Amino acid sequence: MKSAASAETLYSIRDLAASFGVTPRALRFYEQQGLISPRRKGATRLYTAADRARLILILRGKRVGFSLAEIKEMLDLEAVEHAGRGHLENSITRFRARIEDLKRQRDDIDDAISELEAGCVWMEERLHDREPPEDIKRRARAFEALAAARLVQWSVGPPD
């Protein structure tokens, strides 16, 4: 492995997995699915900067809800340049539909966050309403101190 990070830098499966918080098994699975294509040196997989960049896109795509097949199609856009008109039109239609789905999800998430925040405010107000005012707390402490003093007198008994 080279020490300087450059286009020629090669990463082991362990290094790449650790840097992205995934398992080596996940990387092998992405390889089986044709999403990344590491070089081989015997039985050792060596990942290039391009594989690393593709992994970033794979993980980002998964986070926003794309299937691995959809991610593969996006990653293979280089090949789309040579594809026919029908394939390009179909890809555009699917991408636009996915964009609309994600926008709806974002709106739903924003609505859910607003509802949860309003619920927290409501509960905090109820909690605050249950807290007695400071003057009542002060009088209660004074009463407790007086009661404690009387209890001590009563428990000791009458003076001799």
DRENDO-1510 file (C-alpha; in Angstrom, 1 decimal, always signed):
<recs>
REC; n; res; u; v; w
REC; 1; MET; +0.0; +0.0; +0.0 .
REC; 2; LYS; +1.1; +3.5; -0.7 .
REC; 3; SER; +1.1; +6.0; +2.1 .
REC; 4; ALA; +0.1; +9.2; +0.2 .
REC; 5; ALA; -3.6; +9.5; -0.8 .
REC; 6; SER; -3.7; +9.8; -4.5 .
REC; 7; ALA; -5.3; +8.3; -7.6 .
REC; 8; GLU; -2.7; +5.5; -7.4 .
REC; 9; THR; -3.4; +4.7; -3.7 .
REC; 10; LEU; -4.6; +1.2; -3.1 .
REC; 11; TYR; -6.7; +0.2; -0.1 .
REC; 12; SER; -7.0; -3.2; +1.5 .
REC; 13; ILE; -10.5; -4.6; +2.2 .
REC; 14; ARG; -9.9; -4.1; +5.9 .
REC; 15; ASP; -8.7; -0.5; +5.5 .
REC; 16; LEU; -11.7; +0.5; +3.2 .
REC; 17; ALA; -14.2; -1.3; +5.5 .
REC; 18; ALA; -12.8; +0.4; +8.6 .
REC; 19; SER; -12.8; +3.9; +7.0 .
REC; 20; PHE; -16.5; +3.6; +6.1 .
REC; 21; GLY; -17.7; +1.6; +9.1 .
REC; 22; VAL; -18.9; -1.3; +7.0 .
REC; 23; THR; -17.8; -5.0; +7.1 .
REC; 24; PRO; -15.5; -6.7; +4.7 .
REC; 25; ARG; -18.5; -8.9; +3.9 .
REC; 26; ALA; -20.5; -5.9; +2.7 .
REC; 27; LEU; -17.6; -4.9; +0.4 .
REC; 28; ARG; -17.5; -8.5; -1.0 .
REC; 29; PHE; -21.3; -8.3; -1.5 .
REC; 30; TYR; -21.0; -5.0; -3.4 .
REC; 31; GLU; -18.3; -6.6; -5.6 .
REC; 32; GLN; -20.6; -9.6; -6.3 .
REC; 33; GLN; -23.4; -7.1; -7.3 .
REC; 34; GLY; -21.0; -5.4; -9.7 .
REC; 35; LEU; -21.0; -2.1; -7.8 .
REC; 36; ILE; -17.2; -2.1; -7.2 .
REC; 37; SER; -14.4; -4.0; -8.9 .
REC; 38; PRO; -11.2; -4.3; -6.8 .
REC; 39; ARG; -8.0; -5.4; -8.4 .
REC; 40; ARG; -6.7; -8.7; -7.3 .
REC; 41; LYS; -3.2; -9.7; -6.2 .
REC; 42; GLY; -3.5; -13.4; -5.6 .
REC; 43; ALA; -6.4; -13.7; -3.1 .
REC; 44; THR; -6.0; -10.2; -1.9 .
REC; 45; ARG; -8.5; -7.5; -3.0 .
REC; 46; LEU; -6.9; -4.1; -3.6 .
REC; 47; TYR; -9.3; -1.1; -3.9 .
REC; 48; THR; -8.5; +2.0; -5.9 .
REC; 49; ALA; -9.5; +5.6; -5.3 .
REC; 50; ALA; -12.3; +5.0; -7.9 .
REC; 51; ASP; -13.6; +2.1; -5.9 .
REC; 52; ARG; -13.5; +4.3; -2.8 .
REC; 53; ALA; -15.4; +7.0; -4.6 .
REC; 54; ARG; -18.0; +4.5; -5.8 .
REC; 55; LEU; -18.4; +3.2; -2.2 .
REC; 56; ILE; -19.1; +6.7; -1.0 .
REC; 57; LEU; -21.9; +6.9; -3.6 .
REC; 58; ILE; -23.2; +3.5; -2.8 .
REC; 59; LEU; -23.5; +4.3; +0.9 .
REC; 60; ARG; -25.1; +7.7; +0.2 .
REC; 61; GLY; -27.6; +6.1; -2.1 .
REC; 62; LYS; -28.5; +3.5; +0.5 .
REC; 63; ARG; -29.0; +6.2; +3.1 .
REC; 64; VAL; -31.6; +8.0; +0.9 .
REC; 65; GLY; -33.4; +4.8; +0.1 .
REC; 66; PHE; -32.2; +3.7; -3.3 .
REC; 67; SER; -32.0; -0.1; -4.0 .
REC; 68; LEU; -28.7; -1.6; -4.9 .
REC; 69; ALA; -30.0; -2.1; -8.5 .
REC; 70; GLU; -30.9; +1.6; -8.7 .
REC; 71; ILE; -27.5; +2.6; -7.3 .
REC; 72; LYS; -25.8; +0.3; -9.8 .
REC; 73; GLU; -27.7; +2.0; -12.6 .
REC; 74; MET; -26.6; +5.4; -11.4 .
REC; 75; LEU; -23.0; +4.3; -11.1 .
REC; 76; ASP; -23.1; +2.9; -14.6 .
REC; 77; LEU; -24.0; +6.3; -16.1 .
REC; 78; GLU; -20.7; +6.3; -17.9 .
REC; 79; ALA; -22.1; +3.5; -20.0 .
REC; 80; VAL; -25.3; +5.4; -20.6 .
REC; 81; GLU; -23.4; +7.8; -22.8 .
REC; 82; HIS; -23.3; +5.0; -25.3 .
REC; 83; ALA; -26.8; +3.9; -24.7 .
REC; 84; GLY; -29.8; +4.5; -27.0 .
REC; 85; ARG; -32.3; +7.2; -26.7 .
REC; 86; GLY; -35.0; +4.9; -25.2 .
REC; 87; HIS; -32.6; +3.9; -22.4 .
REC; 88; LEU; -31.7; +7.5; -21.6 .
REC; 89; GLU; -35.4; +8.6; -21.6 .
REC; 90; ASN; -36.3; +5.7; -19.3 .
REC; 91; SER; -33.5; +6.5; -16.9 .
REC; 92; ILE; -34.5; +10.2; -16.8 .
REC; 93; THR; -38.1; +9.2; -16.0 .
REC; 94; ARG; -37.0; +6.9; -13.2 .
REC; 95; PHE; -34.6; +9.4; -11.7 .
REC; 96; ARG; -37.3; +12.2; -11.8 .
REC; 97; ALA; -39.8; +9.8; -10.1 .
REC; 98; ARG; -37.2; +9.0; -7.4 .
REC; 99; ILE; -36.5; +12.7; -6.9 .
REC; 100; GLU; -40.3; +13.3; -6.3 .
REC; 101; ASP; -40.4; +10.4; -3.9 .
REC; 102; LEU; -37.5; +11.8; -1.9 .
REC; 103; LYS; -39.1; +15.3; -1.8 .
REC; 104; ARG; -42.3; +13.7; -0.5 .
REC; 105; GLN; -40.3; +11.8; +2.1 .
REC; 106; ARG; -38.5; +15.0; +3.1 .
REC; 107; ASP; -41.9; +16.8; +3.5 .
REC; 108; ASP; -43.2; +13.9; +5.6 .
REC; 109; ILE; -40.0; +14.0; +7.8 .
REC; 110; ASP; -40.4; +17.8; +8.2 .
REC; 111; ASP; -44.0; +17.3; +9.2 .
REC; 112; ALA; -43.1; +14.6; +11.7 .
REC; 113; ILE; -40.4; +16.7; +13.2 .
REC; 114; SER; -42.8; +19.6; +13.6 .
REC; 115; GLU; -45.4; +17.4; +15.3 .
REC; 116; LEU; -42.8; +15.9; +17.6 .
REC; 117; GLU; -41.4; +19.3; +18.5 .
REC; 118; ALA; -45.0; +20.6; +19.2 .
REC; 119; GLY; -45.6; +17.5; +21.4 .
REC; 120; CYS; -42.4; +18.2; +23.4 .
REC; 121; VAL; -43.4; +21.8; +23.9 .
REC; 122; TRP; -46.9; +20.7; +25.1 .
REC; 123; MET; -45.4; +18.1; +27.5 .
REC; 124; GLU; -42.8; +20.6; +28.8 .
REC; 125; GLU; -45.7; +23.0; +29.6 .
REC; 126; ARG; -47.6; +20.3; +31.4 .
REC; 127; LEU; -44.4; +19.5; +33.3 .
REC; 128; HIS; -43.9; +23.1; +34.2 .
REC; 129; ASP; -47.6; +23.4; +35.3 .
REC; 130; ARG; -47.0; +20.6; +37.8 .
REC; 131; GLU; -44.1; +22.4; +39.5 .
REC; 132; PRO; -45.3; +24.5; +42.4 .
REC; 133; PRO; -44.4; +28.1; +42.6 .
REC; 134; GLU; -41.3; +29.2; +44.6 .
REC; 135; ASP; -43.4; +30.9; +47.4 .
REC; 136; ILE; -45.2; +27.6; +48.0 .
REC; 137; LYS; -41.9; +25.7; +48.0 .
REC; 138; ARG; -40.5; +28.2; +50.5 .
REC; 139; ARG; -43.5; +27.9; +52.8 .
REC; 140; ALA; -43.4; +24.1; +52.6 .
REC; 141; ARG; -39.7; +24.1; +53.6 .
REC; 142; ALA; -40.5; +26.4; +56.5 .
REC; 143; PHE; -43.3; +24.1; +57.6 .
REC; 144; GLU; -41.1; +21.0; +57.3 .
REC; 145; ALA; -38.4; +22.7; +59.5 .
REC; 146; LEU; -41.0; +23.7; +62.1 .
REC; 147; ALA; -42.5; +20.2; +62.1 .
REC; 148; ALA; -39.1; +18.6; +62.4 .
REC; 149; ALA; -38.3; +20.8; +65.4 .
REC; 150; ARG; -41.5; +19.9; +67.1 .
REC; 151; LEU; -41.0; +16.2; +66.4 .
REC; 152; VAL; -37.6; +16.4; +68.1 .
REC; 153; GLN; -39.2; +18.0; +71.2 .
REC; 154; TRP; -41.9; +15.4; +71.3 .
REC; 155; SER; -39.5; +12.5; +70.8 .
REC; 156; VAL; -37.2; +13.7; +73.6 .
REC; 157; GLY; -40.0; +14.0; +76.0 .
REC; 158; PRO; -40.9; +16.7; +78.6 .
REC; 159; PRO; -38.1; +18.5; +80.3 .
REC; 160; ASP; -37.3; +17.2; +83.8 .
</recs>
